[in-house]
Amino acid sequence: MAKKRLTRPRKGRVLAGVAVGIADYFNIDVTIVRLIWVFLMLPGGLPGVLPYLIFWLVMPESNK
């Protein structure tokens, strides 16, 4: 069985592909992940921006 990896795909991106990568990894709709990011941005931005930037830097880009 192939091991699942958390990556940022090139297809389906809006900004950096973080939401699409997380949605693919957990096998959920990308809209749900994007709504969670928006919800985290409401209390001033930092709770949403900081994790997004960390994921952007840590998650490798996939070839698909």
C-alpha positions in Angstrom: 0.0 0.0 0.0 1.3 3.4 -0.9 2.0 5.8 1.9 -0.1 9.0 1.8 1.9 12.2 1.7 0.9 15.8 2.6 1.8 17.8 -0.5 0.7 21.0 -2.3 -0.6 20.0 -5.7 -0.2 22.3 -8.7 -3.8 21.7 -9.9 -6.7 23.4 -8.1 -4.8 26.1 -6.3 -6.1 29.5 -5.4 -3.1 30.8 -3.5 -0.4 28.3 -2.6 -2.2 25.0 -2.7 -2.2 24.5 1.1 -6.0 24.0 1.3 -6.1 21.6 -1.6 -3.2 19.6 -0.2 -4.9 19.3 3.2 -8.2 18.4 1.6 -6.6 15.7 -0.5 -4.7 14.2 2.5 -7.8 14.0 4.7 -10.1 13.1 1.7 -12.5 15.9 2.3 -13.9 18.7 0.2 -11.6 21.6 -0.3 -14.4 24.1 0.4 -14.5 22.8 4.0 -10.8 23.5 4.4 -11.1 26.9 2.9 -14.0 27.8 5.1 -11.9 26.8 8.1 -9.1 29.1 7.0 -11.6 32.0 6.6 -13.0 31.2 10.1 -9.5 31.4 11.5 -8.9 34.7 9.8 -11.8 36.4 11.5 -10.3 37.1 14.9 -7.6 39.4 13.5 -5.9 37.2 10.9 -3.0 35.8 13.0 -4.7 32.5 13.9 -5.2 31.8 10.2 -2.2 33.4 8.5 0.5 31.9 10.7 -0.5 28.3 10.2 -1.0 28.9 6.5 2.5 30.3 6.1 4.0 27.4 8.1 2.1 24.9 5.9 3.2 26.8 2.8 6.9 26.6 3.8 6.8 23.0 5.2 4.6 21.2 2.7 6.5 20.0 -0.4 5.0 20.7 -3.8 3.8 17.7 -5.7 4.3 16.9 -9.4 0.6 16.4 -10.1 
